[in-house]
Amino acid sequence: MNTISPTESFELGVCYYPEHWPEELWADDYRRMVETGFTIVRMAEFAWTLFEPEEGVFQFDLFDRAINLAHSYGLKVILGTPTATPPAWLTERYPEVLNVTYDGVTLQHGMRRHYNYSSPKYRELCARITRQLAQHYGNHPGVAGWQIDNELNCEINVFYSESDHRAFREWVQAKYETLEKLNEAWGTVFWNQSYNSWSQIFLPRPTPSPMQPNPHQALDEKRFISDNTISFARIQADIIRELAPSQWVTTNGLFGHLDSHELNDQLLDFFSYDSYPQFASISTDPQEAEPLLDRSWSLSLSAIRSISPNFCIMEQQSGPGGWVNRMDMPSPKPGQMRLWTYQSIAHGADKLLYFRWRTATMGNEIYWHGLNDYHNQPNRRVREAEQIGRELAVAGKHIVGTRSKADIAILRDYDNEWDGEYDVWHGPFMWQSNKEWFKALQKRQIPNDILYMRSKTTLDDLIPYQVLVYPHPAIMSDETAELLDQYVQQGGTLIFGCRTGYKDTRGQCYMRPFPGAARDLCGISVEEFTMVKGTRLPTSIRWGSDPEALTGADAFNDILHVEEDTVEVMGTYATDYYAGKPAVTRNKRGKGEVWYFGAVFNADAALKIIDRLHLHSPVAEWLELPSEVELQVRKDENNSYTFLLNFSEEPATIQLNEQRTDLLTGATLSGSYTLEGFGVLVLY
């Protein structure tokens, strides 16, 4: 919606829970927040019982005092609607609001997110508490904006209560109008699944083979969950818009089965994200070559930027994370919290709040450390935050409102993400290829965007990019193929991977030669294909005539057949019965070109394509960087800021062939410069 600009000034702040602490601590906490350089705090997203201790009885005294005191110190407040944690009185009196698992087990009160979005009663009670809060705080001078719920679809993103089955039935009836159309879309003639009454329609339920629903029904399930989540959030957004029109609205997260772009477009002023790069330290793939670890979080931040070019980090990691029984992470080393802060800012954050002010002493998150430790004494994380506060007090006003700039985009879409959760013949490939392309671009210091293909996407959205990489879009409509063709014809370069274009939007396979809807674009067909696993040993791709120019042909192999004389074979398979057959092709089309890579991408293969396209870093003329340093550029019509982020603990040597100034320190740099381990520069 973007009705209120989030970019008037840079906001640095922290998440705070006054209900967790003795009131005599509040003033000292607020004083120290201001001294740290903070201007904004978030609170109340888990406080429903404090606002409504029993049904229909409302009280605001605790948060009135907390908000008024924060305001007296010059701190702005973000209020969370407390609907992520319904009170015990609510779930006891109205058990129909509870979520139910796929196997039919009702999830009981405790933890959080134990409700379903479809319950009419829960929607009614959420609307009531939101209205009470908005009426009470909608004109409060200390309240800057609102966070709807908390991390929608986190913890759990599937819902199987009776209310959900009914809502899904209504959703498919509105979508298809007739059972004939539904049966056709879901291919129910297969295995005799045809329906002749709407009462027979349910969300996927247990079958003789566990978790084995109709794949087309399963795709619609994800679409329904997304629409239903947005519908749930809309109730609160509409109330806040009505009663608090001068306060902005956002929500935080990036979780499954939710079209966050549509959520943002319809309901929010800007999107918010919770950034925890240290997750990369406990979730690495032991088979992955050269993992990027916390640097890989920049790929997620690029996805956030596609939703909201200027966004808020509602929770920035400030210490080791951990619940009592899982997510036990190492502590950030000195400088890493600052590095992660500028990682978020480099990718588009104009507001950033640390999670949290003080580490909780009770509950599941007693090991999810905030800036302050339990003892409330000075520590290095607080000192690091103070340094950031001093820097952004000067630099923030220059950065805010500028936008990240890239000439290459990796394309994604929700249908393929959701279909790929179930379909192992293409789903896992997208995530590997995204990661490997990002890794290759990072090695060459070439910034990239993530761009989601949507029904709203136009040629104007595509043409700013020199290159588009769409790794494995199994689902592709003819309309999408036509739009991509327009992009190519006017001079763009488009790169596909294996498993492209062979499904329609229902998730059914075209009765056409692969790559289906993309066949004309590519000028090739797929002669045959194979998974590469089990007894099928992997082969390699030979690039040109050089016998040493080999890269892996990972996971899946499309054996290609050239159909147009505009196609050039760029690589062939090196071994197996398809040795010598085309593996990589380039089709000249209009003023542009289309590449087809017949396998799943790895960084080495992506680098081969990058080199053949002569892609270079946008700062190559004046700056030489080692691979450990990430480059990101934010700019507006008048200014350009080059962020350099050293993700290594060791110093990195950079070479400046032109004089530049560091925005964070005011120092003038030229020639050889040593960037400290975990160091940051913002050059202009």
matplotlib code that plots the C-alpha trace (Angstrom):
import matplotlib.pyplot as plt

x = [0.0, 2.9, 0.6, 3.1, 6.8, 9.0, 12.0, 11.7, 14.6, 16.6, 15.2, 17.4, 15.8, 15.1, 12.4, 11.3, 8.9, 8.0, 5.6, 8.7, 10.5, 9.9, 8.6, 11.5, 13.8, 11.9, 13.2, 16.8, 16.2, 14.8, 17.6, 20.2, 18.4, 18.5, 22.2, 22.8, 21.3, 18.0, 14.9, 12.2, 11.0, 8.5, 6.3, 3.1, 2.9, 2.4, 0.4, -3.3, -4.0, -2.7, -5.0, -8.0, -7.6, -11.1, -13.4, -14.8, -12.8, -10.1, -7.3, -4.4, -2.7, 0.6, 1.2, -0.1, 2.6, 5.2, 4.4, 4.0, 7.4, 9.0, 7.5, 8.9, 12.4, 11.8, 11.3, 8.7, 6.7, 5.7, 2.7, 2.1, -1.4, -1.3, -3.1, -0.2, -0.8, -4.5, -5.2, -6.0, -9.5, -10.1, -8.9, -10.7, -14.0, -13.7, -11.7, -12.7, -10.1, -7.3, -5.3, -5.4, -2.6, -2.8, -3.4, -6.3, -4.6, -5.8, -2.9, -3.5, -2.8, 0.8, 3.8, 2.4, 0.6, -1.8, -4.8, -6.3, -7.0, -10.4, -12.4, -15.2, -15.0, -11.2, -11.6, -14.3, -12.2, -9.0, -11.1, -12.3, -8.9, -7.5, -10.3, -9.9, -6.1, -6.5, -9.2, -7.0, -3.7, -4.6, -3.9, -1.2, 1.8, 4.2, 2.9, 4.5, 3.0, 1.6, 2.9, 0.0, 0.2, 3.8, 5.5, 2.5, 2.9, 5.9, 6.1, 3.3, 2.0, -0.7, -4.2, -6.7, -9.4, -13.1, -13.2, -10.3, -11.9, -15.1, -13.1, -11.2, -14.4, -15.8, -12.5, -12.4, -16.1, -15.4, -12.3, -13.8, -17.6, -18.4, -17.3, -16.5, -13.9, -12.5, -12.3, -10.5, -8.0, -7.2, -7.1, -9.4, -10.1, -6.7, -7.3, -11.0, -10.9, -13.7, -16.2, -19.9, -20.8, -19.1, -19.5, -16.9, -14.2, -11.6, -8.1, -5.6, -6.2, -4.3, -4.2, -2.9, 0.5, 1.2, 1.3, 0.4, -2.3, -3.4, -0.6, -2.9, -5.1, -1.9, -0.9, -4.4, -4.0, -1.0, -2.8, -5.7, -3.6, -1.9, -5.3, -6.7, -3.7, -4.0, -7.8, -7.1, -4.5, -6.8, -9.3, -6.7, -5.2, -8.6, -9.4, -6.1, -6.5, -9.9, -9.0, -5.3, -4.9, -1.7, 0.2, 1.8, 1.1, 3.5, 4.1, 7.2, 8.4, 9.1, 7.4, 5.9, 2.6, 2.2, 2.4, 4.2, 4.2, 0.4, 0.2, 2.4, 0.6, -2.8, -2.3, 1.0, 3.0, 6.2, 7.3, 9.4, 11.8, 13.4, 17.1, 19.1, 22.2, 23.6, 21.0, 23.5, 25.9, 23.6, 21.8, 24.6, 24.6, 27.7, 27.8, 27.8, 31.0, 32.2, 29.1, 28.6, 27.2, 26.0, 26.8, 24.0, 21.5, 22.0, 20.1, 17.1, 17.4, 17.4, 14.0, 12.7, 13.8, 11.7, 8.6, 9.5, 12.5, 12.9, 12.0, 12.2, 14.2, 11.9, 14.3, 18.0, 20.1, 22.1, 23.4, 23.4, 20.0, 18.5, 15.4, 15.7, 15.7, 16.8, 18.3, 21.4, 23.7, 27.2, 27.6, 28.4, 32.1, 33.2, 32.2, 29.7, 26.6, 27.7, 28.5, 25.0, 23.4, 25.1, 24.3, 20.6, 21.1, 23.1, 20.2, 17.5, 16.6, 15.6, 14.4, 16.2, 15.4, 17.5, 16.0, 16.0, 16.9, 17.5, 17.7, 14.6, 14.9, 11.8, 10.1, 11.3, 13.6, 15.8, 18.9, 17.8, 20.1, 19.5, 21.9, 21.9, 22.6, 20.5, 22.7, 22.0, 25.7, 27.7, 28.9, 30.6, 27.3, 25.9, 29.2, 28.9, 25.4, 26.5, 29.1, 26.4, 24.2, 26.9, 27.6, 24.0, 23.2, 25.4, 25.3, 21.7, 20.2, 22.2, 21.4, 17.7, 15.5, 18.2, 17.6, 19.8, 20.9, 21.6, 21.8, 21.0, 18.0, 17.2, 13.6, 11.3, 7.5, 5.2, 3.5, 6.8, 7.9, 4.7, 4.4, 8.1, 7.5, 5.8, 7.3, 10.9, 11.4, 12.0, 11.4, 14.8, 16.6, 15.4, 16.9, 20.2, 20.4, 19.4, 22.1, 24.8, 24.1, 24.2, 27.5, 29.0, 27.8, 29.2, 32.6, 32.7, 31.2, 28.2, 25.1, 21.8, 18.1, 15.5, 12.4, 9.2, 7.2, 3.6, 0.3, 1.1, 4.6, 5.1, 7.8, 8.7, 9.6, 12.0, 13.8, 15.9, 17.9, 20.6, 20.3, 17.5, 18.2, 15.1, 16.6, 13.8, 10.3, 8.5, 5.2, 5.1, 2.0, 2.1, 1.4, 4.6, 6.6, 5.3, 6.3, 9.8, 10.0, 9.3, 12.1, 14.5, 13.4, 14.2, 17.7, 17.6, 19.5, 17.5, 18.9, 16.9, 17.9, 16.6, 12.9, 11.7, 8.2, 6.7, 3.7, 0.7, -0.7, -2.7, 0.5, -0.4, 2.1, 1.7, 1.3, 4.1, 7.8, 9.8, 10.5, 6.9, 5.8, 9.5, 10.3, 10.1, 12.1, 14.9, 14.9, 15.6, 13.6, 14.5, 15.3, 15.2, 16.0, 17.2, 17.6, 21.2, 21.1, 21.3, 23.2, 23.2, 26.7, 27.1, 28.6, 30.2, 29.7, 32.5, 32.5, 33.9, 36.8, 39.0, 39.2, 39.9, 36.9, 34.6, 31.9, 29.5, 26.1, 24.3, 21.2, 19.3, 20.2, 18.1, 19.6, 18.9, 18.1, 18.8, 15.7, 16.6, 19.6, 19.9, 21.0, 24.6, 25.8, 27.8, 28.5, 28.1, 27.9, 31.3, 30.3, 27.5, 25.4, 24.6, 28.3, 28.7, 25.0, 24.1, 23.9, 24.0, 22.6, 22.3, 19.6, 19.9, 16.4, 15.6, 18.1, 18.6, 19.5, 18.1, 20.4, 19.3, 21.4, 20.4, 21.3, 21.0, 23.4, 26.5, 28.7, 31.4, 28.8, 27.3, 30.8, 31.3, 28.1, 29.1, 32.4, 30.8, 28.4, 31.3, 29.6, 31.6, 31.3, 29.8, 32.8, 35.4, 37.0, 37.9, 37.8, 39.5, 38.0, 38.9, 36.2, 35.6, 34.1, 30.5, 29.6, 26.2, 25.3, 22.5, 21.7, 19.2, 19.2, 22.0, 24.1, 25.6, 26.9, 29.1, 28.8, 31.8, 31.2, 34.1, 32.5, 35.9, 37.3, 40.7, 41.6, 41.0, 43.1, 41.2, 42.6, 41.0, 42.1, 40.1, 39.8, 36.6, 35.3, 33.9, 30.5, 30.7, 34.0, 34.6, 38.0, 39.3, 40.7, 42.8, 45.3, 45.7, 43.5, 43.1, 39.6, 39.5, 37.9, 34.1, 34.7, 32.4, 32.9, 30.3, 32.1, 30.9]
y = [0.0, 2.3, 5.1, 6.4, 6.5, 4.5, 6.5, 9.9, 9.0, 5.9, 4.3, 2.1, 0.4, -2.7, -5.1, -4.6, -6.5, -4.2, -6.9, -9.2, -6.8, -4.9, -1.5, 0.2, -1.0, 0.7, 4.2, 3.0, 0.8, 3.6, 6.0, 3.5, 2.8, 6.5, 6.6, 3.7, 5.7, 4.0, 5.9, 3.2, 0.1, -2.7, -4.2, -6.0, -8.6, -11.4, -9.5, -10.4, -11.5, -8.3, -6.3, -8.6, -10.7, -12.1, -12.0, -8.6, -6.9, -4.6, -2.9, -0.8, 0.5, -1.4, -0.5, 3.1, 3.6, 1.8, 3.7, 7.1, 6.6, 5.6, 8.7, 10.9, 9.7, 10.4, 6.8, 5.9, 2.7, 0.0, -1.9, -5.5, -6.8, -9.8, -12.4, -14.8, -16.1, -16.4, -16.4, -19.6, -18.3, -18.0, -21.5, -23.1, -21.4, -21.7, -24.8, -24.6, -21.8, -24.3, -25.6, -29.3, -31.4, -33.3, -36.4, -34.8, -34.1, -30.8, -28.6, -27.5, -24.2, -23.5, -22.2, -19.9, -20.0, -22.7, -21.2, -21.4, -18.5, -19.8, -19.9, -17.3, -17.0, -16.3, -13.8, -12.0, -12.0, -10.8, -8.0, -7.0, -6.8, -5.0, -2.5, -1.9, -1.3, 0.9, 3.0, 3.4, 4.1, 5.3, 8.9, 8.4, 10.6, 8.0, 5.2, 5.3, 2.1, -1.4, -4.9, -7.2, -10.5, -11.9, -14.0, -15.3, -19.0, -19.4, -22.6, -24.1, -23.3, -25.9, -25.9, -28.7, -27.7, -28.1, -24.4, -24.7, -27.6, -25.5, -22.4, -24.4, -25.8, -22.3, -21.2, -23.9, -23.4, -19.7, -20.5, -23.2, -22.5, -26.1, -29.5, -30.3, -27.6, -28.7, -32.3, -31.3, -29.0, -31.7, -34.5, -36.5, -39.1, -40.5, -43.2, -42.5, -39.4, -37.6, -35.5, -35.1, -33.0, -30.0, -31.7, -34.3, -31.6, -31.3, -30.2, -33.1, -35.8, -38.9, -41.6, -45.2, -43.8, -41.2, -37.6, -38.6, -36.2, -35.4, -33.1, -30.6, -30.4, -29.9, -27.0, -25.4, -26.0, -23.7, -21.1, -21.3, -21.0, -17.9, -16.3, -17.2, -15.8, -12.5, -12.5, -13.0, -10.2, -7.9, -7.8, -6.2, -3.9, -2.5, -1.7, 0.1, 2.0, 3.1, 4.1, 5.0, 6.5, 8.4, 5.3, 2.9, -0.8, -3.7, -7.3, -9.4, -12.7, -14.6, -17.9, -20.7, -20.8, -17.0, -14.7, -12.0, -9.8, -9.8, -9.3, -6.3, -4.9, -5.2, -4.4, -3.0, 0.3, -1.7, -5.2, -6.3, -9.2, -11.0, -11.5, -14.2, -15.0, -17.3, -19.9, -20.7, -22.0, -24.8, -25.7, -26.2, -29.0, -31.1, -31.9, -28.3, -26.9, -23.6, -22.7, -19.0, -19.4, -16.1, -14.4, -16.5, -14.4, -11.8, -14.0, -13.9, -10.2, -9.9, -11.7, -9.2, -6.4, -7.8, -7.5, -4.0, -2.2, -0.3, -2.5, -2.9, -5.4, -6.0, -8.5, -8.3, -10.9, -9.5, -12.5, -16.3, -17.8, -20.8, -22.3, -24.7, -27.7, -26.6, -23.8, -23.8, -21.4, -20.1, -16.5, -13.9, -13.0, -9.4, -7.4, -9.9, -8.1, -4.9, -6.8, -8.3, -4.9, -3.4, -6.5, -5.8, -2.1, -2.7, -4.7, -2.1, -1.8, 1.7, 0.7, -1.9, -3.2, -5.7, -8.7, -8.1, -5.5, -8.0, -11.8, -13.4, -15.1, -17.4, -19.4, -21.2, -18.4, -18.1, -18.8, -16.4, -13.7, -10.0, -7.1, -7.2, -10.3, -11.5, -9.5, -6.2, -5.2, -3.7, -6.2, -6.1, -6.5, -3.3, -1.5, -2.8, -1.5, 1.9, 2.1, 1.4, 3.9, 6.6, 5.7, 5.7, 8.9, 10.5, 8.1, 7.0, 10.1, 9.7, 6.0, 6.1, 6.1, 5.0, 1.6, -1.3, -1.5, -4.7, -5.6, -9.3, -10.9, -14.4, -15.2, -17.1, -17.6, -19.0, -21.7, -23.4, -23.0, -24.5, -27.2, -28.1, -28.8, -32.0, -32.6, -33.9, -33.9, -30.1, -28.6, -29.2, -28.0, -24.4, -23.9, -25.4, -23.4, -20.1, -20.7, -21.6, -18.7, -16.4, -17.9, -17.4, -13.8, -13.2, -14.5, -11.9, -9.1, -8.8, -7.7, -9.4, -9.0, -11.6, -11.0, -12.9, -13.6, -12.7, -12.1, -8.4, -8.6, -6.5, -6.0, -2.8, -4.9, -7.0, -4.7, -2.9, -6.2, -7.1, -10.8, -12.9, -16.4, -18.6, -21.9, -24.5, -23.1, -26.4, -24.5, -22.0, -20.6, -19.5, -16.0, -16.0, -17.4, -14.7, -12.0, -13.5, -13.6, -9.9, -9.3, -11.3, -9.8, -6.3, -7.3, -9.2, -12.4, -15.2, -18.3, -21.5, -24.7, -28.2, -29.1, -25.8, -25.1, -28.6, -28.0, -25.7, -23.6, -26.6, -28.5, -30.9, -31.8, -30.3, -32.8, -31.0, -31.7, -30.3, -27.6, -27.1, -23.4, -22.3, -24.5, -21.6, -19.4, -21.9, -23.2, -26.8, -29.8, -32.3, -35.6, -37.5, -36.9, -38.7, -38.2, -38.5, -40.6, -44.1, -46.3, -43.5, -42.0, -38.3, -37.0, -33.6, -30.9, -30.0, -26.3, -26.0, -28.0, -27.6, -31.1, -29.4, -27.1, -29.4, -28.7, -31.0, -31.8, -32.0, -34.0, -34.1, -34.3, -33.0, -34.3, -31.6, -31.6, -28.4, -27.4, -23.9, -22.7, -19.8, -22.1, -22.6, -25.5, -24.1, -27.4, -31.1, -34.1, -35.7, -39.3, -41.9, -42.9, -39.3, -38.3, -35.6, -34.6, -31.0, -30.0, -26.2, -24.1, -20.5, -19.3, -15.9, -14.4, -10.9, -8.6, -11.0, -14.6, -17.5, -20.1, -23.6, -25.5, -29.1, -29.8, -28.3, -25.4, -25.4, -22.3, -23.5, -23.8, -20.4, -18.9, -20.3, -18.6, -15.4, -15.3, -16.1, -13.2, -10.9, -9.9, -7.7, -6.1, -2.6, -1.2, -3.1, 0.1, 1.6, -1.2, -4.6, -6.9, -10.4, -13.0, -12.8, -9.3, -8.8, -5.8, -4.1, -0.8, 1.5, 4.7, 7.3, 10.0, 11.9, 9.6, 6.1, 4.2, 1.1, -1.2, -3.6, -6.4, -8.6, -11.9, -13.4, -13.2, -12.3, -8.9, -8.4, -6.3, -4.1, -1.9, 1.5, 3.0, 6.1, 8.1, 7.5, 8.5, 6.1, 7.3, 5.7, 7.3, 10.2, 8.8, 9.3, 6.1, 5.3, 2.7, -0.4, -0.7, -3.4, -4.1, -5.6, -9.0, -8.7, -5.1, -2.7, 0.2, 2.4, 4.3, 7.3]
z = [0.0, 0.9, 2.1, 4.6, 3.7, 6.0, 4.9, 6.7, 9.0, 9.9, 13.0, 15.2, 18.1, 20.1, 21.1, 24.7, 27.0, 30.0, 31.3, 31.9, 34.2, 37.5, 36.7, 38.6, 35.8, 33.0, 33.4, 33.5, 30.5, 28.5, 29.5, 28.4, 25.1, 24.3, 25.3, 22.9, 20.0, 19.9, 18.8, 18.7, 20.6, 19.8, 22.5, 23.4, 20.6, 23.2, 25.8, 25.1, 28.7, 30.1, 27.8, 28.2, 31.4, 31.0, 28.1, 27.5, 30.3, 29.1, 30.9, 29.6, 32.7, 32.4, 28.8, 29.3, 31.8, 29.7, 26.5, 28.3, 29.9, 26.6, 25.0, 27.8, 26.8, 23.2, 22.1, 19.5, 20.1, 17.7, 19.1, 18.2, 18.0, 20.4, 18.3, 17.9, 21.5, 22.4, 26.2, 28.1, 28.9, 25.1, 24.1, 27.1, 26.2, 22.5, 21.7, 18.0, 17.6, 18.1, 15.2, 14.2, 12.6, 9.4, 11.4, 13.3, 16.6, 18.2, 19.3, 22.8, 24.6, 25.2, 23.3, 20.6, 17.2, 18.4, 16.6, 13.2, 10.9, 9.8, 13.1, 12.9, 16.7, 16.6, 13.9, 16.0, 19.1, 17.2, 15.7, 19.1, 20.8, 17.8, 17.9, 21.6, 21.1, 18.1, 19.8, 22.9, 21.2, 17.7, 18.6, 21.1, 20.2, 21.3, 19.0, 15.5, 14.0, 14.3, 13.8, 12.9, 14.8, 14.9, 12.2, 10.4, 9.5, 11.7, 13.8, 11.7, 8.2, 7.7, 9.2, 9.4, 11.9, 10.9, 10.2, 7.8, 5.9, 5.6, 4.5, 1.9, 0.5, 0.1, -1.5, -4.1, -4.9, -5.5, -7.6, -9.8, -9.6, -10.8, -9.8, -13.4, -13.4, -10.1, -11.2, -14.3, -12.5, -9.9, -12.4, -10.2, -13.0, -11.9, -9.2, -9.2, -7.0, -8.8, -6.7, -7.3, -4.3, -2.6, 0.7, -0.4, -0.6, 2.2, 2.7, 2.2, 4.8, 5.8, 3.1, 2.9, 1.9, 4.6, 3.4, -0.2, -1.3, -4.8, -6.0, -7.7, -4.6, -2.5, -4.7, -4.2, -0.5, -0.3, -2.4, 0.0, 3.1, 1.7, 0.8, 4.2, 6.0, 4.2, 4.9, 8.6, 8.6, 6.7, 9.6, 11.8, 9.1, 8.2, 11.9, 12.4, 9.1, 10.4, 13.9, 13.6, 10.1, 11.0, 12.2, 9.8, 9.5, 9.0, 9.9, 10.3, 8.9, 5.7, 6.2, 4.1, 2.3, 2.3, -0.7, 1.2, -1.9, -2.0, 1.7, 1.4, -1.6, -0.1, 3.6, 4.6, 4.4, 4.2, 5.0, 8.1, 8.5, 11.4, 10.5, 12.4, 10.3, 13.0, 11.9, 9.1, 11.7, 12.8, 9.5, 7.0, 4.5, 5.1, 1.4, 0.3, -1.2, 0.2, 2.2, 2.7, 6.3, 7.7, 4.4, 2.8, 4.8, 2.1, -0.3, 2.1, 2.5, -1.3, -1.3, 1.3, -0.9, -3.7, -1.4, -0.1, -1.5, 1.8, 4.7, 8.5, 10.4, 13.3, 14.9, 14.3, 16.0, 18.8, 20.7, 20.7, 20.0, 21.6, 23.1, 26.0, 23.8, 20.3, 18.1, 20.3, 18.5, 19.1, 20.4, 17.7, 17.8, 18.3, 15.3, 13.9, 15.3, 13.7, 10.4, 10.4, 11.1, 8.1, 6.0, 6.6, 5.9, 2.7, 1.4, 2.0, 5.7, 6.8, 10.3, 12.4, 15.9, 17.8, 19.5, 22.4, 25.0, 27.8, 27.7, 29.2, 32.5, 32.0, 29.3, 26.2, 25.1, 28.2, 25.9, 23.1, 24.2, 23.8, 24.0, 27.8, 29.7, 32.7, 35.1, 33.4, 33.6, 30.7, 28.0, 24.6, 22.7, 24.3, 23.5, 19.9, 19.7, 21.0, 18.3, 15.7, 17.2, 17.0, 13.4, 12.2, 14.0, 11.3, 8.4, 8.7, 7.2, 4.1, 3.6, 4.4, 1.3, -1.1, -2.8, -3.7, -7.2, -9.3, -13.0, -12.5, -10.9, -9.9, -10.6, -8.3, -8.1, -5.4, -7.5, -8.1, -4.5, -3.2, -5.8, -5.2, -1.6, -2.7, -6.1, -5.6, -9.4, -9.3, -5.9, -4.2, -7.4, -7.1, -3.7, -4.7, -7.9, -6.1, -3.6, -6.1, -8.4, -5.5, -4.4, -7.9, -8.1, -4.6, -5.7, -8.5, -6.3, -8.6, -6.6, -7.5, -6.8, -6.3, -8.4, -8.0, -11.2, -10.4, -12.3, -11.8, -13.3, -16.4, -18.9, -17.1, -14.1, -16.1, -18.5, -15.8, -15.6, -18.0, -17.0, -15.5, -14.1, -13.7, -12.5, -12.6, -13.3, -13.9, -13.8, -16.5, -18.3, -21.9, -20.7, -18.6, -21.5, -23.7, -21.2, -20.9, -24.6, -24.8, -22.3, -24.5, -27.8, -26.5, -25.5, -22.3, -21.4, -19.8, -18.3, -17.5, -15.8, -16.2, -15.5, -17.1, -18.5, -18.5, -16.2, -16.4, -13.6, -12.3, -11.9, -14.7, -17.4, -20.9, -23.7, -25.5, -25.9, -23.0, -22.1, -22.8, -22.6, -22.9, -26.0, -28.5, -26.3, -26.0, -29.5, -28.2, -27.0, -24.3, -26.0, -22.7, -19.1, -16.0, -12.3, -11.2, -8.0, -6.8, -9.3, -11.9, -11.5, -12.1, -15.3, -16.2, -18.7, -21.1, -22.1, -25.6, -26.8, -23.7, -22.0, -18.7, -18.9, -16.9, -14.4, -12.6, -14.1, -10.8, -9.7, -13.0, -16.7, -19.6, -22.8, -25.3, -29.0, -31.1, -33.1, -34.4, -36.4, -34.0, -31.2, -30.3, -28.2, -25.3, -23.4, -23.9, -21.6, -21.0, -20.1, -20.0, -22.9, -23.7, -23.9, -26.6, -26.5, -25.8, -22.2, -22.4, -25.2, -26.1, -28.5, -30.1, -30.1, -31.3, -29.6, -26.7, -25.9, -23.9, -22.2, -21.3, -18.7, -18.7, -15.0, -11.6, -11.2, -9.2, -8.6, -11.1, -13.8, -13.0, -13.1, -16.6, -17.8, -16.0, -17.8, -21.2, -20.6, -19.6, -16.4, -14.1, -10.7, -11.0, -9.1, -11.1, -12.6, -9.2, -6.6, -6.3, -3.7, -2.3, -2.4, 1.4, 1.0, 0.0, -2.2, -2.1, -3.6, -2.4, -4.4, -5.4, -8.1, -6.5, -4.3, -4.4, -1.4, -1.8, 1.2, 1.8, 4.3, 5.4, 6.4, 7.3, 10.8, 9.2, 7.7, 4.0, 1.7, -0.8, -3.5, -4.2, -7.6, -6.9, -3.7, -1.6, 1.8, 4.4, 5.5, 8.9, 10.0, 7.6, 6.7, 3.2, 1.6, -1.4, -2.6, -0.5, 2.6, 5.2, 6.2, 9.6, 10.3, 10.3, 9.2, 7.3, 5.0, 3.3, 0.6, -1.4]

ax = plt.figure().add_subplot(projection="3d")
ax.plot(x, y, z, "-o")
ax.set_aspect("equal")
plt.show()
